[in-house]
Amino acid sequence: MTLVDATVVAGYTVGDFLLYAAAGFTVLAIGMLYRAVKGPTMQDRVLAVNVLGTNTVVILAILAAALSEPTFLDIALVYALLNFLMAIAISKFTVERGGVL
């Protein structure tokens, strides 16, 4: 696994910047985990879990670019599809009878 070696700006490569961005998204995901656990309503928890799934896809895509690993993009696509299906399934179960779904 080698980092992307394109241009060097102030001693950092593009791969370094992408790894820092992935670390930043990881910190944001940890913050969103609080909302998923302590959300006041079920809808808040569903949205938080959906944001966590989307954040995971973004982190995997950034790591794929930073580490030059195209298999991470395949994993990110599968995870995005599972995240979408999970959001639909949870929404279907949380809506009361006679609701939208």
C-alpha positions as CSV (number, residue, x, y, z in Angstrom):
1,M,0.0,0.0,0.0
2,T,1.6,3.2,-1.2
3,L,0.3,6.7,-0.8
4,V,-0.6,8.7,-3.8
5,D,2.5,10.6,-4.8
6,A,1.4,13.5,-7.0
7,T,2.5,16.9,-5.8
8,V,4.1,18.0,-2.6
9,V,2.7,21.1,-0.9
10,A,4.5,22.3,2.2
11,G,6.1,18.8,2.7
12,Y,2.8,16.9,2.4
13,T,1.6,14.8,-0.5
14,V,-2.0,14.5,-1.8
15,G,-2.2,11.1,-0.1
16,D,-1.4,12.7,3.3
17,F,-4.1,15.3,2.9
18,L,-6.6,12.5,2.0
19,L,-5.6,10.5,5.1
20,Y,-6.2,13.6,7.2
21,A,-9.6,14.1,5.6
22,A,-10.5,10.5,6.4
23,A,-9.4,11.0,10.0
24,G,-11.6,14.1,10.2
25,F,-14.6,12.2,8.9
26,T,-13.9,9.5,11.4
27,V,-14.0,12.1,14.2
28,L,-17.4,13.3,12.8
29,A,-18.7,9.8,12.8
30,I,-17.8,9.3,16.4
31,G,-19.8,12.5,17.2
32,M,-22.7,11.2,15.2
33,L,-22.7,8.0,17.2
34,Y,-23.8,9.9,20.2
35,R,-27.0,11.0,18.3
36,A,-27.6,7.5,17.2
37,V,-27.6,6.3,20.8
38,K,-29.2,9.2,22.6
39,G,-31.6,10.5,20.0
40,P,-34.8,11.8,21.5
41,T,-37.0,10.2,18.8
42,M,-36.8,7.1,16.6
43,Q,-36.5,9.3,13.5
44,D,-33.4,11.0,14.9
45,R,-31.8,7.6,15.5
46,V,-32.7,6.5,12.0
47,L,-31.2,9.6,10.4
48,A,-28.1,9.3,12.6
49,V,-27.5,5.7,11.5
50,N,-28.0,6.7,7.9
51,V,-25.5,9.5,8.3
52,L,-23.1,7.0,9.9
53,G,-23.5,4.7,6.9
54,T,-22.9,7.5,4.4
55,N,-19.9,8.7,6.4
56,T,-18.5,5.2,6.2
57,V,-18.9,5.2,2.4
58,V,-17.1,8.5,2.2
59,I,-14.2,7.3,4.4
60,L,-13.8,4.2,2.3
61,A,-13.8,6.2,-0.9
62,I,-11.2,8.6,0.5
63,L,-9.0,5.7,1.7
64,A,-9.3,4.1,-1.8
65,A,-7.9,7.3,-3.3
66,A,-5.2,7.8,-0.7
67,L,-3.9,4.3,-0.6
68,S,-4.4,3.5,-4.3
69,E,-6.6,0.5,-3.4
70,P,-9.5,0.1,-5.9
71,T,-11.0,-2.7,-3.9
72,F,-12.1,-0.2,-1.2
73,L,-14.3,1.4,-3.8
74,D,-16.1,-1.9,-4.4
75,I,-16.6,-2.3,-0.7
76,A,-17.9,1.3,-0.5
77,L,-20.5,0.7,-3.3
78,V,-21.8,-2.5,-1.6
79,Y,-21.9,-0.7,1.7
80,A,-23.9,2.2,0.1
81,L,-26.4,-0.2,-1.3
82,L,-26.8,-1.9,2.1
83,N,-27.1,1.4,3.8
84,F,-29.9,2.5,1.4
85,L,-31.8,-0.8,1.9
86,M,-31.4,-0.5,5.7
87,A,-32.9,3.0,5.6
88,I,-35.9,1.9,3.6
89,A,-36.5,-1.1,5.8
90,I,-36.3,0.9,9.1
91,S,-38.5,3.6,7.6
92,K,-41.1,1.0,6.6
93,F,-41.2,-0.4,10.2
94,T,-41.3,2.9,12.0
95,V,-44.2,4.4,10.0
96,E,-47.6,3.8,11.5
97,R,-50.3,2.0,9.7
98,G,-52.0,4.2,7.1
99,G,-48.8,6.2,6.7
100,V,-46.8,6.9,3.6
101,L,-45.4,3.4,3.0
